[in-house]
Amino acid sequence: MQKNRVEQKEKTRRKLIDVALRLSAEKGFSTLSLREVAKAAGLTPAAFYRHFQDMEDLGLSLLDEVGLSLRRLLRDTRRNTAGKGSLVQASVHTFIDYLNENGNLFRLLLGERQGGSSAFRKAIHAEIDQFVGELTEDLERESERIHEPLSHPAYAAEAIVAVVFTVGAEALELPKHKQESLATRLIEELKMILRGSRAAAAEAEATTASAKKPQPKSAKSTGKSN
């Protein structure tokens, strides 16, 4: 009996999240009201409060879902493309496709971090850190596979995520026929970040190798004189 009650409560909570995700995709989370979400889920406002404290609490759950789904999508693309083509190009096109299908959900990750409570902003920064952490792991794995080390992969990942989110915000405001040039620009910008990181690694390696070379002895040190 208790188990059935817990399962029913979880199903209702899941329904609220799914309804809020659908409505957010249609019009944006910031435009939603508690009553609207509850009604769309077939619940009363009082029933809503049995599952979430308020709309911000619901928004935090949505944020987690949106961040997780996008991270999985991008990570699957990187891993499925490894050794078969350009990871950068495949990832960018996957990202642009996601924006076209889930623009308002991406705004939850991006646009709404400028407002909201400190808890909401903190949660968004935590999501960004997750993107950076997973990308760092994949960059390290790929650099080992192709034998091209990166200098500070975490810095490169952080720069890539920052550029991708900035360009993503720009893409949301563009019609689809203008997004191809934006995608081309983004691909080149990401390649520049990676080239710079590889060049820095190569320079550091050359400097280290040079420092390890034995220095020629001077005439004085060998006891010779003119």
N, C-alpha and C positions, 0 to 999 in steps of 0.2 A: 504493500500500500504506500509506504513511505517512498519506495523506489519509483513508483508510478507518478507520485506527486513531484518528485525531483525531476524526472524526465519531462513531465508536462511543463514545468516551469522553464526548463532549458529550451524546450521547443518554442515556447512563447517568446522567450528572450531572443532566440535565433530569428524568429519571424520579425520581430521589431528591427533587428539589425538588417535583415534582408530588405525589408520595406524601406528603411532609411537609405540603404545603398541605392535602391532603385530610384527613389525620389531625388536623391542627391545627384545621381547621374543625369536625371532629367532637368533639374533646375538649380542644383547647387545646395549644399548643406546649410549654408548661412541663411537661406530663404525659408527654411522649414520651421514649422512650429510644432510644439509638443502635441497639440490637439490633432494636427494634420497627420502626423506619423501614427498616433494611436488609432485614429479613425481608419486609416489605410490598412492597419494591421487587424482591424476588427476588434479593437479594445477601447475601453474607456480611459480617459486621462488618469483616473485613480489607479487603474490596472498597470499603466505605464510605470508608475512610481514603485511598483513591486519589483521592477527589474533594473531601473536606472534612477539615479538621484534627480537628474535633470537632463536637458538636451546636451549640455557639455559632456556629461558622463557618457551619453550615447555617442557623441562625436568622437570621444577618445577610443571607443571600441571600433568605430568605423575607420578611424585613422590607422589603427593596427591592422585591420583587414585589408585596406587599400594598399598600405605599404608592403605588406606581406605578399599580396598578389602580384604587384609590380616587380618586386625583388625576385620572386620565383620566375616570372616571365623572362626577365632579363638574364637571370643566371642560367636558365634552361637554354636560352638562345646562345649564350657564350659557350656553354659546354657542348651543345649539339653542333656548333660551328667549328670548334677547335680542330685544327688540322685539315679543314675542308674549305676554308675561305677566309674572308676578312672578318675578324671578330668585331672590329669597329663598325664597319658598314652594316653587318647583320644586326648589331645591337641598336644602332641608330634607327634603322628602318622599323624594327620591332617597337621601339619607343614611340616613333611618330604614329605608327598604326594604333598603339594604345591610346595616345592622345586623341586621335580622331574618334575612337569608340568610347572613351571614358574621360573626356575633357573635364567635366565637372567633378569627377572623383579626384583627378590630379590636382584640381584647384584646392581640394581639401588638404593635400600635402604641401602645396606651394602658396597659392594666393592667400589663404586664410591664416598663414603663419604670421602675417603682418598684424593681425588683430587677435581677439580672443584673450583668454586668461593666461596667466603665467604657466599654469598646468598644461594647457593646450599647446602653447609654444614650446614648452619643455618636451612634450611628447613628440612634437614634430622634429625637433633637433635630435631626439633619440632615434627616430626613424631614419633621418639623414645619416647618422652615425652607422646604422645598420647597413645602409647602401654602401657606404665607404668601406666598412669592414669586409663585406662579402666581395666587393670589387678588388680590394687589396689581395685577398686570398687568390682570386682568379688571375690577377695580373702576375703574381708570383709564380703560380703554376704554369702559366703560359710562357713566361720569360725563361723558366727552366726547360720547358719543352723545346723552345726554339733556340736555346743557348744564347740569349741576348738579355743579360741582366739589366735591371732597372735600378736607378739610384733613388732610394727612399720610395718604394712602391706605395706606401700609405699616403705620401704627399701627392703622388701622381693620381691616386684614386680620389683623393679629396678634391683636387683641381678638376678632374673629369666630372664628378658628381655636381660640383658647383656650376660648371659650364652647361651641363645637360639640363639642369633644372632652370637655369636662366633662359636658355634657348627654348626650353619647353614652354615657359610662360609666354614667350614671344610667339611660338607656333600656335598657341590657343587663339590668338587674335587674327590669324591669317586664314584666308580661304585655302582649300586643299591644293588648288592649282599653283599656289605660291610656296607650298611647303617643300617642294623638291629642291629648290635652290637653298632653302634654309637647311635641309638635311645634308646637302653637299657641303655647305659651310661648316656645319657641326662636325661632320666626318673629318674634314681637314683640321679643324681646331683640336680635336681629340688626338689625331695623328701627330700633330705638333707637340702636344704635351708628352706623348710617349717617346717621340724622337728626342725631345729635350732630356727626358729622364734617362734614356739609353746613352745619349752622348755624355751626360754627367757621370754615368757609371763607367763608361769607357775611359773618360778623362781621369777619374779617380784611380782606376786600375793601372793606367799608364804611369801616373804619378807614384803609386806604390811600387811598381816594378822598377822605376828609375831610382827610387830611394834605396832599393835593395841591392843595386849594382855596386860592386866594389869600386871604390874611387882609386884612380891611378895615384901611385905614390909620388911625392915630389922628390926633386933631387936632394933636398936637405934631409928628408926622412930616410933616404937610402944611403946617406953618408957621402954622396957625391958632391963635388963642387966644381966650379969653373976653373 
